[in-house]
Amino acid sequence: MAEISASSRQLDGNPGNFISPNDPIILANGDVSLGNYTGASLHILAGGSVTVGDIEINSTDTGDNAISPNNSNPFLASLANVTLSDEARTSVVIDGSKRPTLDIRAGIDWTLLGGFPGNTDSGNLAPNFGTAATSANIEIGNIEIKAPNGLVLLTNQYQANPSLVSETLKISSILTGDGPVANLVNDKFTKFEIDSSKQRFSGNGGSVFIRPLA
């Protein structure tokens, strides 16, 4: 299985910015680097690290455009069930068609899912593919969920590749718009950074799950 990375860049070499009315799904065997994103639920599943700019989620999409139990693609539907690494082994159903969702999973060992299904860019974000899965780090700018009942999942525990170094989870801020956080979980990243002065959880915004690699 070849190792690949996805990186969408502007002409000046910086990561590209995206606006999408659809629910993009990006699957990559290696690292993924994107610019700012505005649109429907966003799913990024990578065998390596994930680096993204500011993210604004403002809507859901149809079952076939999202990771959802109702997706007609059996493989994508199978990705909807996530077991967290907390002591209770909490089960979470990811459904970007039912809840405005930011779903980022780094450091995946695709062999545990039956093999890498191929590069997927359902939102036509046009990533470029290079080489290597260098770590399972996650770095994101500002996260804002602008629709009620949203869900944020950031993890490198999902079918994790233990051979990857995982030291950093860095988020500038999380704003859930009009809602409380049902769950905010932090574990054992060596470097976990979130600017607490910029967090805002109020009203009925939804849930945030953060599960670093043990």
Contacts in CASP RR format, 6 or more apart in sequence:
PFRMAT RR
TARGET T0000
AUTHOR 0000-0000-0000
METHOD contacts of the structure
MODEL  1
MAEISASSRQLDGNPGNFISPNDPIILANGDVSLGNYTGASLHILAGGSV
TVGDIEINSTDTGDNAISPNNSNPFLASLANVTLSDEARTSVVIDGSKRP
TLDIRAGIDWTLLGGFPGNTDSGNLAPNFGTAATSANIEIGNIEIKAPNG
LVLLTNQYQANPSLVSETLKISSILTGDGPVANLVNDKFTKFEIDSSKQR
FSGNGGSVFIRPLA
1 29 0 8 1.000
1 110 0 8 1.000
1 111 0 8 1.000
1 115 0 8 1.000
1 116 0 8 1.000
2 29 0 8 1.000
3 29 0 8 1.000
3 30 0 8 1.000
3 131 0 8 1.000
3 132 0 8 1.000
3 133 0 8 1.000
4 28 0 8 1.000
4 29 0 8 1.000
4 30 0 8 1.000
4 119 0 8 1.000
4 129 0 8 1.000
4 130 0 8 1.000
4 131 0 8 1.000
5 28 0 8 1.000
5 29 0 8 1.000
5 30 0 8 1.000
5 31 0 8 1.000
5 32 0 8 1.000
5 33 0 8 1.000
5 48 0 8 1.000
5 129 0 8 1.000
5 130 0 8 1.000
5 131 0 8 1.000
5 132 0 8 1.000
5 133 0 8 1.000
6 26 0 8 1.000
6 28 0 8 1.000
6 30 0 8 1.000
6 31 0 8 1.000
6 32 0 8 1.000
6 33 0 8 1.000
6 46 0 8 1.000
6 119 0 8 1.000
6 121 0 8 1.000
6 127 0 8 1.000
6 128 0 8 1.000
6 129 0 8 1.000
6 130 0 8 1.000
7 15 0 8 1.000
7 31 0 8 1.000
7 32 0 8 1.000
7 33 0 8 1.000
7 34 0 8 1.000
7 127 0 8 1.000
7 128 0 8 1.000
7 129 0 8 1.000
7 130 0 8 1.000
8 15 0 8 1.000
8 16 0 8 1.000
8 18 0 8 1.000
8 33 0 8 1.000
8 34 0 8 1.000
8 35 0 8 1.000
8 125 0 8 1.000
8 126 0 8 1.000
8 127 0 8 1.000
8 128 0 8 1.000
9 15 0 8 1.000
9 16 0 8 1.000
9 33 0 8 1.000
9 128 0 8 1.000
10 16 0 8 1.000
10 17 0 8 1.000
14 35 0 8 1.000
15 33 0 8 1.000
15 34 0 8 1.000
15 35 0 8 1.000
15 51 0 8 1.000
15 53 0 8 1.000
16 34 0 8 1.000
16 35 0 8 1.000
16 36 0 8 1.000
17 35 0 8 1.000
17 36 0 8 1.000
17 37 0 8 1.000
18 24 0 8 1.000
18 34 0 8 1.000
18 35 0 8 1.000
18 36 0 8 1.000
18 37 0 8 1.000
18 38 0 8 1.000
18 125 0 8 1.000
19 37 0 8 1.000
19 38 0 8 1.000
19 39 0 8 1.000
20 37 0 8 1.000
20 38 0 8 1.000
20 39 0 8 1.000
20 40 0 8 1.000
20 123 0 8 1.000
20 124 0 8 1.000
20 125 0 8 1.000
21 39 0 8 1.000
21 40 0 8 1.000
21 59 0 8 1.000
22 40 0 8 1.000
22 61 0 8 1.000
22 65 0 8 1.000
22 122 0 8 1.000
22 123 0 8 1.000
23 40 0 8 1.000
23 41 0 8 1.000
23 42 0 8 1.000
23 43 0 8 1.000
23 60 0 8 1.000
23 61 0 8 1.000
23 62 0 8 1.000
23 63 0 8 1.000
23 65 0 8 1.000
23 66 0 8 1.000
23 96 0 8 1.000
23 97 0 8 1.000
23 122 0 8 1.000
23 123 0 8 1.000
24 40 0 8 1.000
24 42 0 8 1.000
24 43 0 8 1.000
24 121 0 8 1.000
24 122 0 8 1.000
24 123 0 8 1.000
24 124 0 8 1.000
24 125 0 8 1.000
25 43 0 8 1.000
25 45 0 8 1.000
25 65 0 8 1.000
25 66 0 8 1.000
25 67 0 8 1.000
25 76 0 8 1.000
25 120 0 8 1.000
25 121 0 8 1.000
25 122 0 8 1.000
25 123 0 8 1.000
26 32 0 8 1.000
26 34 0 8 1.000
26 43 0 8 1.000
26 44 0 8 1.000
26 45 0 8 1.000
26 46 0 8 1.000
26 120 0 8 1.000
26 121 0 8 1.000
26 122 0 8 1.000
26 125 0 8 1.000
26 127 0 8 1.000
27 45 0 8 1.000
27 46 0 8 1.000
27 116 0 8 1.000
27 117 0 8 1.000
27 118 0 8 1.000
27 119 0 8 1.000
27 120 0 8 1.000
28 44 0 8 1.000
28 45 0 8 1.000
28 46 0 8 1.000
28 47 0 8 1.000
28 48 0 8 1.000
28 119 0 8 1.000
28 127 0 8 1.000
28 129 0 8 1.000
29 46 0 8 1.000
29 47 0 8 1.000
29 48 0 8 1.000
29 110 0 8 1.000
29 116 0 8 1.000
29 118 0 8 1.000
29 119 0 8 1.000
29 133 0 8 1.000
30 46 0 8 1.000
30 47 0 8 1.000
30 48 0 8 1.000
30 49 0 8 1.000
30 132 0 8 1.000
30 133 0 8 1.000
30 134 0 8 1.000
31 46 0 8 1.000
31 47 0 8 1.000
31 48 0 8 1.000
31 49 0 8 1.000
31 50 0 8 1.000
31 51 0 8 1.000
31 132 0 8 1.000
31 133 0 8 1.000
31 134 0 8 1.000
31 135 0 8 1.000
32 44 0 8 1.000
32 46 0 8 1.000
32 48 0 8 1.000
32 49 0 8 1.000
32 50 0 8 1.000
32 51 0 8 1.000
32 52 0 8 1.000
32 127 0 8 1.000
33 50 0 8 1.000
33 51 0 8 1.000
33 52 0 8 1.000
34 44 0 8 1.000
34 51 0 8 1.000
34 52 0 8 1.000
34 53 0 8 1.000
34 125 0 8 1.000
34 127 0 8 1.000
35 52 0 8 1.000
35 53 0 8 1.000
35 54 0 8 1.000
36 53 0 8 1.000
36 54 0 8 1.000
36 55 0 8 1.000
37 52 0 8 1.000
37 53 0 8 1.000
37 54 0 8 1.000
37 55 0 8 1.000
37 56 0 8 1.000
38 55 0 8 1.000
38 56 0 8 1.000
38 58 0 8 1.000
39 56 0 8 1.000
39 57 0 8 1.000
39 58 0 8 1.000
39 59 0 8 1.000
40 57 0 8 1.000
40 58 0 8 1.000
40 59 0 8 1.000
40 60 0 8 1.000
40 61 0 8 1.000
40 65 0 8 1.000
40 66 0 8 1.000
40 96 0 8 1.000
40 100 0 8 1.000
41 57 0 8 1.000
41 59 0 8 1.000
41 60 0 8 1.000
41 61 0 8 1.000
41 66 0 8 1.000
41 96 0 8 1.000
41 97 0 8 1.000
41 99 0 8 1.000
41 100 0 8 1.000
41 101 0 8 1.000
41 102 0 8 1.000
41 103 0 8 1.000
42 55 0 8 1.000
42 57 0 8 1.000
42 101 0 8 1.000
42 102 0 8 1.000
42 103 0 8 1.000
42 104 0 8 1.000
43 66 0 8 1.000
43 67 0 8 1.000
43 79 0 8 1.000
43 94 0 8 1.000
43 96 0 8 1.000
43 101 0 8 1.000
43 103 0 8 1.000
43 104 0 8 1.000
44 50 0 8 1.000
44 52 0 8 1.000
44 103 0 8 1.000
44 104 0 8 1.000
44 105 0 8 1.000
45 79 0 8 1.000
45 103 0 8 1.000
45 105 0 8 1.000
45 108 0 8 1.000
45 158 0 8 1.000
46 105 0 8 1.000
46 106 0 8 1.000
46 107 0 8 1.000
46 108 0 8 1.000
46 133 0 8 1.000
47 106 0 8 1.000
47 107 0 8 1.000
47 108 0 8 1.000
47 109 0 8 1.000
47 110 0 8 1.000
47 133 0 8 1.000
47 136 0 8 1.000
47 161 0 8 1.000
47 164 0 8 1.000
48 106 0 8 1.000
48 107 0 8 1.000
48 108 0 8 1.000
48 133 0 8 1.000
48 134 0 8 1.000
48 135 0 8 1.000
48 136 0 8 1.000
48 161 0 8 1.000
48 164 0 8 1.000
49 106 0 8 1.000
49 107 0 8 1.000
49 133 0 8 1.000
49 134 0 8 1.000
49 135 0 8 1.000
49 136 0 8 1.000
49 137 0 8 1.000
49 138 0 8 1.000
49 139 0 8 1.000
50 104 0 8 1.000
50 106 0 8 1.000
50 137 0 8 1.000
50 138 0 8 1.000
50 139 0 8 1.000
50 140 0 8 1.000
51 137 0 8 1.000
51 138 0 8 1.000
51 139 0 8 1.000
51 140 0 8 1.000
52 104 0 8 1.000
52 139 0 8 1.000
52 140 0 8 1.000
52 141 0 8 1.000
53 140 0 8 1.000
53 141 0 8 1.000
53 142 0 8 1.000
54 141 0 8 1.000
54 142 0 8 1.000
54 143 0 8 1.000
54 144 0 8 1.000
54 172 0 8 1.000
55 102 0 8 1.000
55 140 0 8 1.000
55 141 0 8 1.000
55 142 0 8 1.000
55 143 0 8 1.000
55 144 0 8 1.000
56 144 0 8 1.000
56 146 0 8 1.000
57 100 0 8 1.000
57 101 0 8 1.000
57 102 0 8 1.000
57 143 0 8 1.000
57 144 0 8 1.000
57 145 0 8 1.000
57 146 0 8 1.000
57 147 0 8 1.000
57 150 0 8 1.000
58 100 0 8 1.000
58 146 0 8 1.000
58 147 0 8 1.000
59 100 0 8 1.000
59 147 0 8 1.000
60 66 0 8 1.000
60 96 0 8 1.000
60 97 0 8 1.000
60 98 0 8 1.000
60 99 0 8 1.000
60 100 0 8 1.000
60 101 0 8 1.000
60 147 0 8 1.000
61 96 0 8 1.000
61 97 0 8 1.000
62 97 0 8 1.000
63 70 0 8 1.000
63 71 0 8 1.000
63 95 0 8 1.000
63 96 0 8 1.000
63 97 0 8 1.000
64 71 0 8 1.000
64 72 0 8 1.000
64 73 0 8 1.000
65 97 0 8 1.000
65 122 0 8 1.000
66 95 0 8 1.000
66 96 0 8 1.000
66 97 0 8 1.000
66 101 0 8 1.000
67 76 0 8 1.000
67 77 0 8 1.000
67 79 0 8 1.000
67 80 0 8 1.000
67 94 0 8 1.000
67 95 0 8 1.000
67 96 0 8 1.000
67 101 0 8 1.000
67 103 0 8 1.000
68 76 0 8 1.000
68 77 0 8 1.000
68 80 0 8 1.000
68 94 0 8 1.000
68 95 0 8 1.000
68 96 0 8 1.000
68 97 0 8 1.000
68 98 0 8 1.000
69 77 0 8 1.000
69 80 0 8 1.000
69 81 0 8 1.000
69 93 0 8 1.000
69 95 0 8 1.000
70 77 0 8 1.000
70 95 0 8 1.000
70 97 0 8 1.000
71 77 0 8 1.000
71 80 0 8 1.000
75 113 0 8 1.000
75 117 0 8 1.000
78 113 0 8 1.000
79 94 0 8 1.000
79 113 0 8 1.000
80 93 0 8 1.000
80 94 0 8 1.000
80 95 0 8 1.000
81 91 0 8 1.000
81 92 0 8 1.000
81 93 0 8 1.000
81 94 0 8 1.000
82 91 0 8 1.000
82 92 0 8 1.000
82 93 0 8 1.000
82 94 0 8 1.000
82 153 0 8 1.000
82 155 0 8 1.000
82 158 0 8 1.000
83 89 0 8 1.000
83 90 0 8 1.000
83 91 0 8 1.000
83 92 0 8 1.000
84 90 0 8 1.000
84 91 0 8 1.000
84 92 0 8 1.000
84 155 0 8 1.000
84 157 0 8 1.000
84 185 0 8 1.000
84 209 0 8 1.000
84 211 0 8 1.000
85 155 0 8 1.000
85 157 0 8 1.000
85 187 0 8 1.000
85 211 0 8 1.000
85 214 0 8 1.000
86 185 0 8 1.000
86 211 0 8 1.000
90 183 0 8 1.000
92 151 0 8 1.000
92 153 0 8 1.000
92 209 0 8 1.000
94 101 0 8 1.000
94 103 0 8 1.000
94 151 0 8 1.000
94 153 0 8 1.000
95 101 0 8 1.000
96 103 0 8 1.000
96 151 0 8 1.000
99 149 0 8 1.000
99 150 0 8 1.000
99 151 0 8 1.000
99 206 0 8 1.000
100 145 0 8 1.000
100 146 0 8 1.000
100 147 0 8 1.000
100 148 0 8 1.000
100 149 0 8 1.000
100 150 0 8 1.000
100 151 0 8 1.000
101 150 0 8 1.000
101 151 0 8 1.000
101 152 0 8 1.000
101 153 0 8 1.000
102 143 0 8 1.000
102 145 0 8 1.000
102 151 0 8 1.000
102 152 0 8 1.000
102 153 0 8 1.000
102 154 0 8 1.000
103 151 0 8 1.000
103 153 0 8 1.000
104 138 0 8 1.000
104 140 0 8 1.000
104 153 0 8 1.000
104 154 0 8 1.000
104 155 0 8 1.000
105 153 0 8 1.000
105 155 0 8 1.000
105 156 0 8 1.000
105 158 0 8 1.000
106 135 0 8 1.000
106 136 0 8 1.000
106 137 0 8 1.000
106 138 0 8 1.000
106 155 0 8 1.000
106 156 0 8 1.000
106 166 0 8 1.000
107 133 0 8 1.000
107 135 0 8 1.000
107 136 0 8 1.000
107 156 0 8 1.000
107 160 0 8 1.000
107 161 0 8 1.000
107 164 0 8 1.000
107 166 0 8 1.000
108 158 0 8 1.000
108 159 0 8 1.000
108 160 0 8 1.000
108 161 0 8 1.000
109 159 0 8 1.000
109 160 0 8 1.000
109 161 0 8 1.000
109 162 0 8 1.000
110 116 0 8 1.000
110 117 0 8 1.000
110 159 0 8 1.000
112 159 0 8 1.000
113 159 0 8 1.000
119 127 0 8 1.000
119 129 0 8 1.000
121 127 0 8 1.000
133 161 0 8 1.000
133 164 0 8 1.000
134 164 0 8 1.000
135 164 0 8 1.000
135 165 0 8 1.000
135 166 0 8 1.000
135 167 0 8 1.000
135 168 0 8 1.000
136 156 0 8 1.000
136 160 0 8 1.000
136 161 0 8 1.000
136 164 0 8 1.000
136 165 0 8 1.000
136 166 0 8 1.000
136 213 0 8 1.000
137 156 0 8 1.000
137 165 0 8 1.000
137 166 0 8 1.000
137 167 0 8 1.000
137 168 0 8 1.000
137 169 0 8 1.000
137 170 0 8 1.000
138 154 0 8 1.000
138 156 0 8 1.000
138 168 0 8 1.000
138 169 0 8 1.000
138 170 0 8 1.000
139 168 0 8 1.000
139 169 0 8 1.000
139 170 0 8 1.000
139 171 0 8 1.000
140 154 0 8 1.000
140 170 0 8 1.000
140 171 0 8 1.000
140 172 0 8 1.000
141 171 0 8 1.000
141 172 0 8 1.000
141 173 0 8 1.000
142 172 0 8 1.000
142 173 0 8 1.000
142 174 0 8 1.000
142 175 0 8 1.000
142 198 0 8 1.000
143 152 0 8 1.000
143 171 0 8 1.000
143 173 0 8 1.000
143 174 0 8 1.000
143 175 0 8 1.000
144 174 0 8 1.000
144 175 0 8 1.000
144 176 0 8 1.000
144 177 0 8 1.000
145 152 0 8 1.000
145 175 0 8 1.000
145 176 0 8 1.000
145 177 0 8 1.000
145 205 0 8 1.000
145 206 0 8 1.000
146 177 0 8 1.000
148 178 0 8 1.000
148 179 0 8 1.000
148 204 0 8 1.000
148 205 0 8 1.000
148 206 0 8 1.000
149 204 0 8 1.000
149 205 0 8 1.000
149 206 0 8 1.000
150 176 0 8 1.000
150 205 0 8 1.000
150 206 0 8 1.000
150 207 0 8 1.000
151 206 0 8 1.000
151 207 0 8 1.000
151 208 0 8 1.000
151 209 0 8 1.000
152 174 0 8 1.000
152 176 0 8 1.000
152 207 0 8 1.000
152 208 0 8 1.000
152 209 0 8 1.000
152 210 0 8 1.000
153 209 0 8 1.000
153 211 0 8 1.000
154 169 0 8 1.000
154 171 0 8 1.000
154 209 0 8 1.000
154 210 0 8 1.000
154 211 0 8 1.000
155 209 0 8 1.000
155 210 0 8 1.000
155 211 0 8 1.000
155 212 0 8 1.000
156 164 0 8 1.000
156 166 0 8 1.000
156 211 0 8 1.000
156 212 0 8 1.000
156 213 0 8 1.000
157 211 0 8 1.000
157 212 0 8 1.000
157 213 0 8 1.000
157 214 0 8 1.000
160 213 0 8 1.000
166 189 0 8 1.000
166 190 0 8 1.000
166 212 0 8 1.000
166 213 0 8 1.000
167 189 0 8 1.000
167 190 0 8 1.000
167 191 0 8 1.000
168 189 0 8 1.000
168 190 0 8 1.000
168 191 0 8 1.000
168 192 0 8 1.000
168 193 0 8 1.000
169 189 0 8 1.000
169 191 0 8 1.000
169 192 0 8 1.000
169 193 0 8 1.000
169 210 0 8 1.000
169 212 0 8 1.000
170 191 0 8 1.000
170 192 0 8 1.000
170 193 0 8 1.000
170 194 0 8 1.000
171 193 0 8 1.000
171 194 0 8 1.000
171 195 0 8 1.000
172 194 0 8 1.000
172 195 0 8 1.000
172 198 0 8 1.000
173 194 0 8 1.000
173 195 0 8 1.000
173 198 0 8 1.000
173 199 0 8 1.000
173 200 0 8 1.000
174 194 0 8 1.000
174 198 0 8 1.000
174 199 0 8 1.000
174 200 0 8 1.000
174 201 0 8 1.000
174 208 0 8 1.000
175 198 0 8 1.000
175 199 0 8 1.000
175 200 0 8 1.000
176 200 0 8 1.000
176 201 0 8 1.000
176 202 0 8 1.000
176 205 0 8 1.000
176 206 0 8 1.000
176 208 0 8 1.000
177 200 0 8 1.000
177 202 0 8 1.000
177 203 0 8 1.000
177 205 0 8 1.000
178 202 0 8 1.000
178 203 0 8 1.000
178 204 0 8 1.000
178 205 0 8 1.000
179 201 0 8 1.000
179 202 0 8 1.000
179 203 0 8 1.000
179 204 0 8 1.000
179 205 0 8 1.000
179 206 0 8 1.000
180 201 0 8 1.000
180 202 0 8 1.000
180 203 0 8 1.000
180 204 0 8 1.000
180 205 0 8 1.000
180 206 0 8 1.000
181 201 0 8 1.000
181 205 0 8 1.000
181 206 0 8 1.000
181 207 0 8 1.000
181 208 0 8 1.000
182 206 0 8 1.000
182 207 0 8 1.000
182 208 0 8 1.000
183 207 0 8 1.000
183 208 0 8 1.000
183 209 0 8 1.000
184 208 0 8 1.000
184 209 0 8 1.000
184 210 0 8 1.000
185 209 0 8 1.000
185 210 0 8 1.000
185 211 0 8 1.000
186 192 0 8 1.000
186 210 0 8 1.000
186 212 0 8 1.000
187 210 0 8 1.000
187 211 0 8 1.000
187 212 0 8 1.000
187 213 0 8 1.000
187 214 0 8 1.000
188 212 0 8 1.000
188 213 0 8 1.000
188 214 0 8 1.000
189 212 0 8 1.000
189 213 0 8 1.000
192 212 0 8 1.000
201 208 0 8 1.000
END
